[in-house]
């Protein structure tokens, strides 16, 4: 049993740096993923707002075209 414990402790000591490196690397990748997710959400919200504004502009253009058409058809008003 002592041999097994010594073997495990020696293995951990030998691989401890790699284990720590992998843990730090995994933590930084998780942070990168969270950052990318926040950026994707912000882009999505910006695209949604841009589409809403484009729809409002088109609505105003249609209203203006309708008004201009009315003025052309009824010059007496």
C-alpha positions as CSV (number, residue, x, y, z in Angstrom):
1,X,0.0,0.0,0.0
2,X,2.9,2.4,0.8
3,X,4.4,1.6,-2.6
4,X,1.2,2.4,-4.3
5,X,0.8,5.7,-2.4
6,X,4.4,6.6,-3.2
7,X,3.9,5.7,-6.9
8,X,0.8,7.9,-7.1
9,X,2.5,10.8,-5.3
10,X,5.5,10.6,-7.5
11,X,3.3,10.5,-10.6
12,X,1.4,13.6,-9.4
13,X,4.7,15.4,-8.7
14,X,6.0,14.5,-12.1
15,X,2.7,15.5,-13.9
16,X,1.7,18.3,-11.6
17,X,2.9,21.0,-13.9
18,X,1.0,19.5,-16.8
19,X,-2.1,19.2,-14.7
20,X,-1.8,22.8,-13.6
21,X,-1.1,23.9,-17.2
22,X,-4.2,22.1,-18.4
23,X,-6.4,23.6,-15.6
24,X,-5.2,27.1,-16.4
25,X,-5.7,26.5,-20.1
26,X,-9.2,25.2,-19.6
27,X,-10.1,28.1,-17.4
28,X,-8.8,30.7,-20.0
29,X,-10.7,28.9,-22.8
30,X,-13.9,29.0,-20.7
31,X,-13.3,32.7,-20.2
32,X,-12.8,33.1,-24.0
33,X,-16.0,31.3,-24.7
34,X,-17.9,33.5,-22.2
35,X,-16.4,36.6,-23.9
36,X,-17.3,35.3,-27.4
37,X,-20.9,34.5,-26.2
38,X,-21.3,38.1,-24.9
39,X,-20.0,39.5,-28.2
40,X,-22.4,37.2,-30.2
41,X,-25.3,38.4,-28.0
42,X,-24.3,42.0,-28.6
43,X,-24.0,41.5,-32.3
44,X,-27.4,39.8,-32.4
45,X,-29.0,42.7,-30.5
46,X,-27.3,45.2,-32.8
47,X,-28.6,43.3,-35.9
48,X,-32.1,43.1,-34.5
49,X,-32.1,46.9,-33.8
50,X,-30.7,47.6,-37.3
51,X,-33.5,45.5,-38.8
52,X,-36.1,47.4,-36.7
53,X,-34.7,50.7,-37.8
54,X,-34.6,49.6,-41.5
55,X,-38.3,48.6,-41.1
56,X,-39.2,52.0,-39.7
57,X,-37.3,53.8,-42.5
58,X,-39.2,51.7,-45.1
59,X,-42.5,52.5,-43.3
60,X,-41.7,56.2,-43.5
61,X,-40.7,55.9,-47.1
62,X,-43.9,54.2,-48.0
63,X,-45.9,56.9,-46.1
64,X,-44.1,59.6,-48.0
65,X,-44.7,57.8,-51.4
66,X,-48.4,57.5,-50.5
67,X,-48.5,61.2,-49.7
68,X,-46.6,62.2,-52.8
69,X,-48.9,60.1,-54.9
70,X,-52.0,61.7,-53.3
71,X,-50.5,65.2,-54.0
72,X,-49.9,64.2,-57.7
73,X,-53.4,62.8,-58.1
74,X,-55.2,65.7,-56.3
75,X,-53.3,68.9,-57.1
76,X,-56.2,71.0,-55.8
77,X,-55.5,70.0,-52.2
